Amino acid sequence: MSEDGCYNSRQKKSIKGGTRLQIVNVYKNFFKNNMFMKMLLIFSMISIVTIITLSYIIFLSVSDSTIRRELAIQKAAMEHVDRYMHQQYESVQNMVRDMHQNEALSANVTYLMNHSYAEYVQHMTNGYYANRDDYSAEVLNHFQNIINRNSDIHQLMLYSAEKQDLLTFNQYKPFRKLNTNAARSYIPDVMAMETPNISAPNYWIRKAVNLWDPELYAIRVPINNTQTLRNIGQFLIFFDSKGIGNALDNYERNLKGDIVVLSAKGTVLFDSSAKYYGKKYPYVEAADSLFDQTDMDAMKKNQNLYINRFVSADQGYVVIGTVPVKEMAESYAGIRNTIISISLISLLFAVLVPAFFIINFAKRTRRIIRFTQKVKYGNLSARIDDAREDELGQISHSFNEMLDELNLYIERVYKAEIRQKETELVALQARINPHFLYNTLEVIRMRAISQGARDVGEMIYSLSVLFKSLVQQKPNYTLKDEMEACRLYLELFRIRYKDIFIYTIQIDSIYYGHPVVKLSLQPIIENYVVHGIRTERSDNRLSITVVEAGGALQIEVRDNGKGIDPSRLTEIQEELERPEESGQMFGLRSVHSRLRYLYGPQFGITIVSTLEEGTMIRVRYPTHSEGKGV
């Protein structure tokens, strides 16, 4: 690699390293060690997520409502199309019914269907002279009037089942009678088949009348002989599909999407967009639609369309409404933009307004921090200038008042205490040196032994060691130390009472190092010696047992002394639980209070006693004491 290439590589690494370092510094300065910036960031994120979520939910609700409204409008238009087609079918049935009700017209229609046109003309001529005033029985005029009254009729046809002739009427061509027997076409087979009342024009009929306009639909009604009720033919009308579109004029302004009418075979009978005439409709199978209702959301997902359906199974057609998703989205685009605008404004307020207050709080907090640093380095005259009454203002006022009190304490109390300590130190230095006392007791002990008073010597030795252990200050005071002090104390009285008093101490060596409160057992033993021992008996006994039970270290001191009267025991227990010192029972209360103060209310001493039988005092320590014995 060339020197230029190495230099460029090092330069890029240096730039990346510098950028990374800047990011780390920004994070440390503005986020890691900045509580208010974290609060602002968290609050902003919560506000942004909340507003976006609410806006999205509102948008979904409004868009869903808009979609349902538009689909409801389309559904109403589809129902109007269905009513229109039913009306057309009812009008064709009424034509046949009117024809049957007019006996002369019915007879002439039957005659025309079964005879040639020349024979029909002769028949009508004879009838005219026989009944001059009956003009309504003329078939051609009657059908021509029907066509003139209904502009949607494109072709009116009569089919004779006996002659297999097709008679056609329309307003553009004269009456024609076509021979459509089986040798010429499939029209007889078509007319004999069961077909829906409303359908697409048949191919063979179109061919016979030479009518290929795709925007047509057919309605067919059978014609029966009024006397024998035998079928004599079919009454068939081709309607112009544009008439259906005219029925939708009232919905044109509010209607979204397209409406299509399909026959049972899937042929398009009407298409508001005029795109699918003569083609297969691509979105829905009409035959399936007559029996199956497909979920709208699934169709939307697959075809990117909203689809409405209205099935007329009795008439054999399906009305389908489709709205492209994009077109539907345009209907709520304005609402969407409004929601987005309101959300952006809300986000700005939700972030900027709290940011203003949080930055203000951050400035005031930094001012308090700088003030505390001044006090930390000894500037007790510093004060915070903040006159507001909120929490930070109250903190500032409290700091100022605390400094005033501190300065006053330093001037009046602390200096006075220093002088008092100096005085006490001088007095302490003037006291007898404890070593002088130890040495004096040792001289007395040796003199007692030399005079033969060995028991007196032992007592003086125990007293000397006990006094030394009580006066000596140790950093860690353990259960072993306390037990040794108790043993020395008990040893004094064992020698004093010789054959009438014995004691036992049972402790496992694993508890020796357990930290305890100094002089927490000795007052209990002293209480027995002073109040419980019976000198008239020779079986006085005291036992100290250390056990672990109930999550605590328990030391049980049992004796067989005088015991405590129940009323007095109640007074003692009440005195132990008093919140304030009353001056009575100093020893037991001191032990109980210190244990509870140091370890909690579940620790302390418990007294159980029976008059003339003895007393048991249980002292509870925590199993794992934190800190050192004191």
C-alpha positions as CSV (number, residue, x, y, z in Angstrom):
1,M,0.0,0.0,0.0
2,S,1.3,3.5,-0.8
3,E,2.0,6.1,1.8
4,D,-0.9,8.2,0.6
5,G,-3.2,5.2,1.1
6,C,-1.9,4.5,4.6
7,Y,-2.3,8.2,5.5
8,N,-5.9,8.3,4.2
9,S,-6.8,5.1,6.1
10,R,-5.3,6.5,9.3
11,Q,-7.2,9.8,8.7
12,K,-10.5,8.0,8.3
13,K,-9.9,5.9,11.4
14,S,-9.0,9.1,13.3
15,I,-12.2,10.8,12.1
16,K,-14.3,7.8,13.1
17,G,-12.6,7.7,16.5
18,G,-13.1,11.4,17.1
19,T,-16.8,11.1,16.1
20,R,-17.2,8.1,18.5
21,L,-15.5,10.1,21.3
22,Q,-17.8,13.1,20.7
23,I,-20.9,10.8,21.0
24,V,-19.6,9.3,24.2
25,N,-18.9,12.8,25.6
26,V,-22.4,14.0,24.6
27,Y,-23.9,10.9,26.3
28,K,-21.9,11.5,29.5
29,N,-22.6,15.2,29.7
30,F,-26.2,15.4,28.6
31,F,-27.7,12.0,29.5
32,K,-25.7,9.7,31.8
33,N,-25.1,12.3,34.5
34,N,-28.1,14.6,33.8
35,M,-31.2,13.5,35.6
36,F,-33.4,16.2,34.1
37,M,-32.3,15.4,30.6
38,K,-33.2,11.8,31.3
39,M,-36.6,12.9,32.6
40,L,-37.1,15.1,29.6
41,L,-36.2,12.3,27.2
42,I,-38.4,9.7,29.0
43,F,-41.3,12.2,29.2
44,S,-40.9,13.1,25.6
45,M,-40.8,9.5,24.5
46,I,-44.0,8.7,26.6
47,S,-45.8,11.8,25.2
48,I,-44.7,10.9,21.6
49,V,-45.8,7.3,21.9
50,T,-49.0,8.2,23.6
51,I,-50.0,10.9,21.1
52,I,-49.1,8.8,18.1
53,T,-51.0,5.8,19.6
54,L,-54.1,7.9,20.3
55,S,-53.9,9.6,17.0
56,Y,-53.6,6.2,15.2
57,I,-56.6,4.9,17.2
58,I,-58.6,8.0,16.4
59,F,-57.6,7.7,12.7
60,L,-58.6,4.0,12.6
61,S,-62.0,4.8,14.3
62,V,-62.7,7.8,12.0
63,S,-61.5,6.0,8.8
64,D,-63.6,2.9,9.8
65,S,-66.6,5.1,10.3
66,T,-66.0,6.8,7.0
67,I,-65.6,3.5,5.2
68,R,-68.8,2.1,6.8
69,R,-70.7,5.3,5.8
70,E,-69.5,5.1,2.2
71,L,-70.3,1.4,2.0
72,A,-73.7,2.1,3.5
73,I,-74.3,4.7,0.8
74,Q,-73.3,2.2,-1.8
75,K,-75.4,-0.5,-0.2
76,A,-78.4,1.9,-0.4
77,A,-77.7,2.5,-4.1
78,M,-77.4,-1.3,-4.7
79,E,-80.8,-1.8,-3.0
80,H,-82.2,0.9,-5.2
81,V,-80.9,-1.1,-8.3
82,D,-82.5,-4.2,-6.9
83,R,-85.8,-2.5,-6.4
84,Y,-85.6,-1.1,-9.9
85,M,-85.0,-4.5,-11.4
86,H,-87.8,-6.0,-9.3
87,Q,-90.1,-3.2,-10.6
88,Q,-89.1,-4.1,-14.2
89,Y,-89.9,-7.7,-13.5
90,E,-93.2,-6.8,-11.9
91,S,-94.0,-4.6,-14.9
92,V,-93.5,-7.6,-17.3
93,Q,-95.7,-9.8,-15.2
94,N,-98.3,-7.1,-15.2
95,M,-98.1,-7.0,-19.0
96,V,-98.9,-10.7,-19.1
97,R,-101.6,-10.3,-16.4
98,D,-103.3,-7.5,-18.4
99,M,-103.1,-9.5,-21.5
100,H,-104.9,-12.4,-19.8
101,Q,-107.5,-10.2,-18.2
102,N,-108.5,-8.8,-21.7
103,E,-110.1,-11.9,-23.2
104,A,-110.2,-10.5,-26.7
105,L,-106.6,-9.5,-26.5
106,S,-105.6,-12.8,-25.1
107,A,-107.4,-14.6,-27.9
108,N,-105.8,-12.5,-30.5
109,V,-102.4,-13.0,-29.1
110,T,-103.0,-16.8,-29.1
111,Y,-104.2,-16.6,-32.6
112,L,-101.2,-14.6,-33.8
113,M,-98.8,-17.0,-32.1
114,N,-100.4,-20.0,-33.8
115,H,-101.2,-18.6,-37.3
116,S,-99.5,-16.7,-40.0
117,Y,-99.6,-12.9,-40.1
118,A,-101.9,-12.9,-43.1
119,E,-104.4,-15.1,-41.3
120,Y,-104.1,-12.9,-38.3
121,V,-104.9,-9.8,-40.4
122,Q,-108.0,-11.6,-41.8
123,H,-109.0,-12.7,-38.4
124,M,-108.7,-9.1,-37.1
125,T,-110.7,-7.8,-40.0
126,N,-113.5,-10.1,-39.4
127,G,-113.5,-9.3,-35.7
128,Y,-113.4,-5.6,-36.4
129,Y,-116.6,-5.7,-38.4
130,A,-118.1,-7.9,-35.7
131,N,-117.2,-5.6,-32.9
132,R,-116.3,-2.2,-34.2
133,D,-115.6,-0.4,-31.0
134,D,-113.0,-2.8,-29.5
135,Y,-109.6,-1.3,-30.6
136,S,-107.7,-2.6,-27.5
137,A,-107.7,-6.1,-28.7
138,E,-105.3,-5.4,-31.6
139,V,-102.0,-7.1,-30.6
140,L,-99.6,-5.0,-32.6
141,N,-100.9,-1.7,-31.3
142,H,-101.0,-3.1,-27.8
143,F,-97.3,-4.1,-27.8
144,Q,-96.4,-0.8,-29.6
145,N,-98.0,1.1,-26.8
146,I,-96.1,-0.9,-24.2
147,I,-92.8,-0.1,-26.0
148,N,-93.7,3.6,-26.2
149,R,-94.6,3.8,-22.5
150,N,-91.3,2.2,-21.3
151,S,-88.3,3.7,-23.0
152,D,-86.0,1.1,-21.4
153,I,-87.5,-1.7,-23.5
154,H,-85.2,-2.5,-26.4
155,Q,-86.9,-5.5,-27.8
156,L,-90.3,-7.2,-27.1
157,M,-90.7,-10.8,-28.2
158,L,-93.4,-13.6,-28.2
159,Y,-92.4,-17.2,-28.7
160,S,-94.9,-19.8,-29.9
161,A,-94.2,-23.2,-28.4
162,E,-96.6,-24.9,-30.9
163,K,-95.3,-23.2,-34.1
164,Q,-91.8,-22.5,-32.8
165,D,-92.0,-19.0,-34.2
166,L,-90.5,-15.9,-32.7
167,L,-92.5,-12.6,-33.0
168,T,-90.4,-9.5,-32.4
169,F,-91.5,-5.9,-31.7
170,N,-89.5,-2.7,-31.3
171,Q,-89.8,1.0,-32.0
172,Y,-87.2,1.0,-34.8
173,K,-88.2,-2.0,-36.9
174,P,-91.6,-3.3,-38.0
175,F,-93.2,-6.4,-36.6
176,R,-91.4,-9.5,-37.7
177,K,-92.3,-13.2,-37.3
178,L,-89.3,-15.5,-37.5
179,N,-89.3,-19.2,-37.9
180,T,-87.0,-20.6,-35.2
181,N,-87.7,-24.3,-35.2
182,A,-85.2,-26.9,-34.1
183,A,-83.9,-27.4,-37.6
184,R,-82.9,-23.7,-37.8
185,S,-81.7,-22.9,-34.2
186,Y,-81.5,-24.0,-30.6
187,I,-84.1,-21.4,-29.6
188,P,-86.8,-24.1,-28.9
189,D,-84.3,-25.8,-26.5
190,V,-83.5,-22.5,-24.9
191,M,-87.2,-21.7,-24.4
192,A,-87.9,-25.1,-22.9
193,M,-85.1,-24.8,-20.3
194,E,-85.7,-23.5,-16.7
195,T,-83.8,-20.3,-16.5
196,P,-83.8,-17.4,-13.9
197,N,-86.5,-14.7,-14.5
198,I,-83.8,-12.1,-15.1
199,S,-80.7,-13.1,-17.1
200,A,-78.5,-12.1,-19.9
201,P,-80.0,-12.3,-23.5
202,N,-79.5,-15.7,-25.0
203,Y,-76.9,-16.0,-27.8
204,W,-79.3,-17.8,-30.2
205,I,-82.1,-15.3,-29.7
206,R,-79.6,-12.4,-30.3
207,K,-78.5,-14.1,-33.5
208,A,-82.1,-14.6,-34.6
209,V,-83.0,-10.9,-34.1
210,N,-79.5,-9.7,-35.0
211,L,-79.1,-7.8,-31.8
212,W,-75.6,-7.8,-30.3
213,D,-75.6,-4.8,-28.0
214,P,-73.9,-6.0,-24.8
215,E,-75.7,-3.5,-22.6
216,L,-78.9,-5.5,-22.3
217,Y,-80.6,-7.8,-19.9
218,A,-83.6,-10.1,-20.4
219,I,-86.8,-10.8,-18.5
220,R,-88.9,-13.8,-19.5
221,V,-92.4,-14.8,-18.3
222,P,-94.3,-17.9,-19.6
223,I,-97.7,-17.4,-21.4
224,N,-100.4,-20.0,-20.5
225,N,-103.8,-20.8,-22.0
226,T,-106.4,-19.2,-19.7
227,Q,-108.7,-22.2,-20.2
228,T,-106.4,-25.2,-20.0
229,L,-103.4,-23.5,-18.3
230,R,-101.2,-25.2,-20.8
231,N,-98.0,-23.4,-21.7
232,I,-98.4,-22.0,-25.2
233,G,-95.2,-19.8,-25.3
234,Q,-92.9,-17.3,-23.7
235,F,-93.1,-13.5,-23.3
236,L,-89.6,-12.1,-23.5
237,I,-88.3,-8.5,-23.2
238,F,-84.8,-7.2,-23.7
239,F,-84.2,-4.1,-21.5
240,D,-81.6,-1.5,-22.0
241,S,-79.1,-1.6,-19.1
242,K,-78.7,2.2,-19.2
243,G,-82.0,2.4,-17.4
244,I,-80.4,0.9,-14.3
245,G,-77.7,3.6,-14.5
246,N,-80.5,6.3,-14.7
247,A,-81.9,4.9,-11.5
248,L,-78.6,5.8,-9.8
249,D,-78.6,9.4,-10.8
250,N,-79.7,10.4,-7.3
251,Y,-76.6,8.7,-5.8
252,E,-74.1,9.9,-8.4
253,R,-72.7,12.7,-6.3
254,N,-72.1,10.7,-3.1
255,L,-71.5,7.3,-4.6
256,K,-68.0,5.9,-4.4
257,G,-66.7,3.0,-6.6
258,D,-68.7,1.0,-9.2
259,I,-71.9,-1.1,-9.1
260,V,-72.2,-4.3,-11.3
261,V,-75.1,-6.6,-11.8
262,L,-74.2,-10.2,-12.7
263,S,-76.4,-13.0,-14.0
264,A,-76.2,-16.5,-12.4
265,K,-73.6,-17.4,-15.1
266,G,-71.4,-14.4,-14.4
267,T,-72.5,-12.4,-17.4
268,V,-72.4,-8.6,-16.8
269,L,-76.0,-7.3,-17.0
270,F,-75.1,-3.8,-15.8
271,D,-71.8,-2.0,-15.2
272,S,-71.7,1.6,-13.9
273,S,-68.2,2.0,-15.2
274,A,-69.0,0.4,-18.6
275,K,-65.7,-1.6,-18.5
276,Y,-66.9,-5.2,-18.2
277,Y,-69.8,-5.5,-20.7
278,G,-69.1,-8.6,-22.8
279,K,-66.3,-9.6,-20.4
280,K,-66.0,-11.9,-17.4
281,Y,-66.1,-10.0,-14.2
282,P,-62.7,-10.5,-12.5
283,Y,-63.4,-10.1,-8.8
284,V,-66.3,-12.3,-7.8
285,E,-67.7,-15.5,-9.1
286,A,-71.4,-14.9,-9.4
287,A,-72.5,-18.5,-9.1
288,D,-70.6,-18.8,-5.8
289,S,-72.0,-15.4,-4.6
290,L,-75.6,-16.8,-4.8
291,F,-74.7,-19.3,-2.0
292,D,-71.6,-17.9,-0.3
293,Q,-71.0,-14.6,1.5
294,T,-67.3,-13.9,1.5
295,D,-65.8,-11.8,4.3
296,M,-65.2,-8.2,3.2
297,D,-61.8,-7.8,4.8
298,A,-60.5,-10.9,3.1
299,M,-61.6,-9.5,-0.3
300,K,-60.1,-6.2,0.5
301,K,-56.8,-7.9,1.3
302,N,-56.8,-10.1,-1.8
303,Q,-58.2,-7.7,-4.4
304,N,-57.3,-4.3,-2.8
305,L,-61.0,-3.6,-2.9
306,Y,-64.0,-3.1,-0.5
307,I,-66.8,-5.2,-1.8
308,N,-70.5,-5.1,-1.1
309,R,-73.0,-7.8,-2.3
310,F,-76.7,-7.9,-2.6
311,V,-77.9,-11.4,-3.7
312,S,-81.3,-11.9,-5.3
313,A,-81.4,-15.7,-5.5
314,D,-85.1,-15.8,-6.5
315,Q,-84.6,-13.7,-9.6
316,G,-81.1,-15.1,-10.3
317,Y,-78.8,-12.1,-10.2
318,V,-76.2,-10.6,-7.9
319,V,-75.7,-6.8,-7.3
320,I,-72.0,-6.1,-6.5
321,G,-70.5,-2.9,-5.3
322,T,-66.8,-2.3,-5.4
323,V,-64.7,0.6,-4.0
324,P,-60.9,0.6,-4.5
325,V,-59.0,1.2,-1.3
326,K,-57.2,4.2,-2.8
327,E,-60.5,5.8,-3.8
328,M,-61.9,5.1,-0.3
329,A,-58.8,6.6,1.3
330,E,-59.5,9.8,-0.6
331,S,-62.7,10.2,1.3
332,Y,-61.0,10.4,4.7
333,A,-57.7,12.0,3.4
334,G,-58.8,15.4,4.8
335,I,-59.6,13.9,8.2
336,R,-56.2,12.1,8.2
337,N,-54.4,15.3,7.4
338,T,-56.3,17.1,10.2
339,I,-55.4,14.4,12.7
340,I,-51.7,14.5,11.6
341,S,-51.7,18.3,12.0
342,I,-53.3,18.2,15.4
343,S,-50.9,15.4,16.5
344,L,-47.8,17.4,15.4
345,I,-49.1,20.5,17.3
346,S,-49.8,18.4,20.3
347,L,-46.3,16.8,20.1
348,L,-44.7,20.2,20.0
349,F,-46.7,21.4,23.0
350,A,-46.1,18.1,24.8
351,V,-42.3,18.3,24.3
352,L,-41.5,22.0,24.3
353,V,-43.7,23.2,27.3
354,P,-42.4,20.5,29.7
355,A,-38.9,21.1,28.3
356,F,-39.2,24.8,29.3
357,F,-40.1,23.9,32.9
358,I,-37.6,21.0,33.2
359,I,-34.8,23.2,32.0
360,N,-35.8,25.9,34.5
361,F,-35.8,23.3,37.3
362,A,-32.4,22.0,36.1
363,K,-30.9,25.5,36.3
364,R,-32.2,26.0,39.8
365,T,-31.0,22.5,40.9
366,R,-27.5,23.2,39.5
367,R,-27.6,26.5,41.5
368,I,-28.3,24.5,44.7
369,I,-25.6,21.9,43.8
370,R,-23.0,24.7,43.4
371,F,-24.1,26.2,46.7
372,T,-23.7,22.8,48.5
373,Q,-20.2,22.5,47.0
374,K,-19.3,25.9,48.5
375,V,-20.6,24.8,51.9
376,K,-18.6,21.6,51.5
377,Y,-15.4,23.5,51.2
378,G,-16.1,25.6,54.3
379,N,-18.0,28.6,53.0
380,L,-20.7,28.7,55.7
381,S,-21.7,32.3,54.7
382,A,-23.0,31.2,51.3
383,R,-26.8,31.6,50.8
384,I,-29.2,30.5,48.0
385,D,-31.2,33.3,46.5
386,D,-34.5,31.7,45.5
387,A,-37.7,33.4,46.6
388,R,-40.1,30.8,45.1
389,E,-42.4,28.7,47.3
390,D,-42.2,25.4,45.4
391,E,-40.2,22.4,46.5
392,L,-36.9,23.7,45.3
393,G,-37.6,27.0,46.9
394,Q,-38.4,25.2,50.2
395,I,-35.2,23.3,49.9
396,S,-33.3,26.6,49.4
397,H,-35.0,28.2,52.4
398,S,-34.3,25.1,54.5
399,F,-30.6,25.2,53.5
400,N,-30.3,28.8,54.4
401,E,-32.0,28.3,57.8
402,M,-29.9,25.2,58.4
403,L,-26.7,27.3,57.8
404,D,-28.0,30.0,60.2
405,E,-28.7,27.4,62.9
406,L,-25.3,25.7,62.2
407,N,-23.4,29.0,62.6
408,L,-25.4,29.7,65.8
409,Y,-24.6,26.2,67.1
410,I,-20.9,26.7,66.3
411,E,-20.8,30.0,68.1
412,R,-22.8,29.1,71.2
413,V,-22.9,25.3,71.7
414,Y,-20.0,23.7,69.9
415,K,-17.4,26.0,71.3
416,A,-19.0,25.7,74.8
417,E,-18.8,21.9,74.4
418,I,-15.1,22.1,73.4
419,R,-14.4,24.1,76.6
420,Q,-16.4,21.6,78.7
421,K,-14.4,18.7,77.1
422,E,-11.2,20.5,77.9
423,T,-12.3,20.9,81.6
424,E,-13.3,17.2,81.8
425,L,-10.0,16.2,80.3
426,V,-8.1,18.1,83.0
427,A,-10.3,16.4,85.7
428,L,-9.8,13.0,84.1
429,Q,-6.0,13.4,84.1
430,A,-6.3,14.2,87.8
431,R,-8.1,10.8,88.6
432,I,-6.3,7.8,90.1
433,N,-4.6,5.7,87.5
434,P,-6.5,2.3,87.2
435,H,-3.2,0.5,87.3
436,F,-2.7,1.8,90.8
437,L,-6.0,0.2,91.8
438,Y,-5.0,-3.2,90.1
439,N,-1.7,-3.2,91.9
440,T,-3.3,-2.3,95.2
441,L,-5.8,-5.2,94.9
442,E,-2.9,-7.6,94.0
443,V,-1.0,-6.5,97.2
444,I,-4.1,-7.2,99.3
445,R,-4.6,-10.5,97.6
446,M,-1.1,-11.7,98.3
447,R,-1.3,-10.5,101.9
448,A,-4.5,-12.5,102.3
449,I,-2.9,-15.6,100.9
450,S,0.2,-15.2,103.1
451,Q,-2.1,-15.0,106.2
452,G,-3.9,-18.2,105.1
453,A,-7.1,-16.6,103.8
454,R,-6.9,-18.3,100.4
455,D,-10.7,-17.9,99.7
456,V,-10.3,-14.1,100.3
457,G,-7.4,-14.1,97.8
458,E,-9.5,-15.8,95.2
459,M,-12.3,-13.4,95.6
460,I,-9.9,-10.4,95.3
461,Y,-8.4,-11.9,92.2
462,S,-11.8,-12.4,90.6
463,L,-12.8,-8.9,91.5
464,S,-9.6,-7.5,90.0
465,V,-10.0,-9.4,86.7
466,L,-13.7,-8.5,86.5
467,F,-13.0,-4.8,87.2
468,K,-10.2,-4.9,84.6
469,S,-12.4,-6.5,81.9
470,L,-15.2,-3.9,82.6
471,V,-12.9,-0.9,82.4
472,Q,-10.8,-2.1,79.4
473,Q,-12.0,-0.8,76.0
474,K,-12.1,-3.5,73.3
475,P,-13.0,-2.8,69.6
476,N,-14.9,-6.1,69.3
477,Y,-16.9,-7.2,72.3
478,T,-18.0,-10.8,71.9
479,L,-20.2,-13.4,73.6
480,K,-17.1,-15.1,75.0
481,D,-16.1,-11.8,76.7
482,E,-19.6,-11.4,78.2
483,M,-19.6,-15.0,79.4
484,E,-16.2,-14.6,81.0
485,A,-17.4,-11.5,82.9
486,C,-20.5,-13.4,84.1
487,R,-18.2,-16.3,85.2
488,L,-16.0,-14.0,87.2
489,Y,-19.0,-12.4,88.8
490,L,-20.6,-15.8,89.7
491,E,-17.3,-17.1,90.9
492,L,-17.2,-14.3,93.5
493,F,-20.5,-15.5,94.9
494,R,-19.7,-19.1,94.6
495,I,-16.8,-18.5,97.0
496,R,-19.0,-16.3,99.1
497,Y,-21.7,-18.9,99.5
498,K,-19.5,-22.0,99.2
499,D,-21.6,-25.1,99.7
500,I,-25.1,-23.5,99.1
501,F,-24.7,-22.2,95.5
502,I,-23.6,-23.6,92.2
503,Y,-23.8,-22.4,88.6
504,T,-23.3,-23.9,85.1
505,I,-22.6,-22.3,81.7
506,Q,-23.4,-24.2,78.6
507,I,-22.2,-22.6,75.3
508,D,-21.0,-24.1,72.1
509,S,-17.6,-22.7,70.9
510,I,-19.1,-21.7,67.6
511,Y,-20.9,-18.8,69.3
512,Y,-17.8,-17.4,71.0
513,G,-17.1,-14.8,68.3
514,H,-20.7,-13.6,68.1
515,P,-20.8,-9.8,68.8
516,V,-23.1,-8.8,71.7
517,V,-23.9,-5.7,73.7
518,K,-21.6,-5.2,76.7
519,L,-23.1,-5.9,80.1
520,S,-26.3,-7.4,78.6
521,L,-26.1,-10.5,80.9
522,Q,-24.3,-9.4,84.0
523,P,-27.3,-7.2,85.3
524,I,-29.6,-10.2,85.0
525,I,-27.2,-12.4,87.1
526,E,-26.8,-9.6,89.6
527,N,-30.6,-9.3,89.8
528,Y,-30.8,-13.0,90.9
529,V,-28.0,-12.6,93.5
530,V,-29.7,-9.5,95.0
531,H,-33.3,-10.6,94.9
532,G,-33.6,-14.3,94.1
533,I,-31.0,-16.4,96.1
534,R,-32.3,-18.1,99.3
535,T,-29.5,-18.4,101.8
536,E,-31.5,-20.7,104.0
537,R,-31.4,-23.4,101.3
538,S,-28.4,-25.5,100.3
539,D,-29.4,-26.2,96.6
540,N,-29.3,-22.7,95.1
541,R,-28.6,-23.2,91.4
542,L,-28.2,-20.9,88.3
543,S,-27.7,-22.1,84.7
544,I,-26.8,-20.1,81.6
545,T,-27.6,-21.9,78.3
546,V,-26.9,-20.6,74.7
547,V,-29.1,-22.0,71.9
548,E,-30.2,-20.9,68.5
549,A,-34.0,-21.0,67.9
550,G,-36.6,-19.1,65.8
551,G,-34.0,-17.3,63.7
552,A,-32.3,-15.7,66.8
553,L,-29.6,-16.5,69.3
554,Q,-31.2,-17.1,72.7
555,I,-29.4,-17.0,76.1
556,E,-31.6,-18.5,78.9
557,V,-30.7,-17.7,82.5
558,R,-32.6,-20.1,84.8
559,D,-32.6,-20.2,88.6
560,N,-34.5,-22.0,91.4
561,G,-34.8,-19.0,93.6
562,K,-37.6,-17.1,95.2
563,G,-39.5,-16.4,92.0
564,I,-41.6,-13.3,91.3
565,D,-45.1,-12.6,92.5
566,P,-47.6,-12.5,89.5
567,S,-48.6,-8.9,90.2
568,R,-45.0,-7.8,90.5
569,L,-44.2,-9.7,87.3
570,T,-46.9,-7.8,85.5
571,E,-45.4,-4.5,86.8
572,I,-42.0,-5.5,85.6
573,Q,-43.2,-6.4,82.1
574,E,-45.1,-3.1,81.8
575,E,-42.0,-1.2,83.0
576,L,-39.9,-2.9,80.3
577,E,-42.4,-1.7,77.6
578,R,-42.6,1.9,78.7
579,P,-41.3,4.3,76.1
580,E,-39.8,6.6,78.7
581,E,-37.4,6.0,81.6
582,S,-39.0,6.0,85.0
583,G,-36.0,5.4,87.1
584,Q,-37.0,1.9,88.3
585,M,-35.4,-1.4,87.4
586,F,-32.4,0.3,85.8
587,G,-30.5,-2.9,85.1
588,L,-33.1,-5.0,83.3
589,R,-34.6,-2.0,81.5
590,S,-31.2,-0.8,80.3
591,V,-30.5,-4.3,78.8
592,H,-34.0,-4.5,77.2
593,S,-33.9,-1.0,75.8
594,R,-30.4,-1.3,74.3
595,L,-31.1,-4.6,72.5
596,R,-34.3,-3.2,71.0
597,Y,-32.7,0.0,70.0
598,L,-29.8,-1.8,68.3
599,Y,-31.5,-4.8,66.7
600,G,-35.3,-4.2,66.6
601,P,-38.5,-4.8,68.5
602,Q,-38.4,-8.6,68.1
603,F,-35.2,-8.7,70.3
604,G,-34.7,-8.0,74.0
605,I,-35.5,-9.9,77.2
606,T,-38.5,-12.1,78.2
607,I,-39.2,-13.0,81.8
608,V,-41.1,-16.1,82.9
609,S,-41.4,-16.7,86.7
610,T,-43.2,-18.9,89.2
611,L,-43.4,-17.9,92.8
612,E,-41.2,-20.1,95.1
613,E,-40.1,-22.1,92.1
614,G,-37.7,-19.9,90.2
615,T,-37.3,-17.6,87.2
616,M,-36.2,-17.9,83.6
617,I,-35.0,-14.8,81.7
618,R,-34.5,-15.2,78.0
619,V,-32.2,-12.8,76.1
620,R,-32.6,-12.7,72.3
621,Y,-29.9,-11.5,69.9
622,P,-30.0,-11.6,66.1
623,T,-28.3,-14.7,64.6
624,H,-26.1,-12.6,62.3
625,S,-25.4,-9.3,63.9
626,E,-24.0,-6.5,61.7
627,G,-21.3,-4.4,63.1
628,K,-19.4,-4.9,66.4
629,G,-20.5,-5.6,69.9
630,V,-20.6,-2.5,72.1
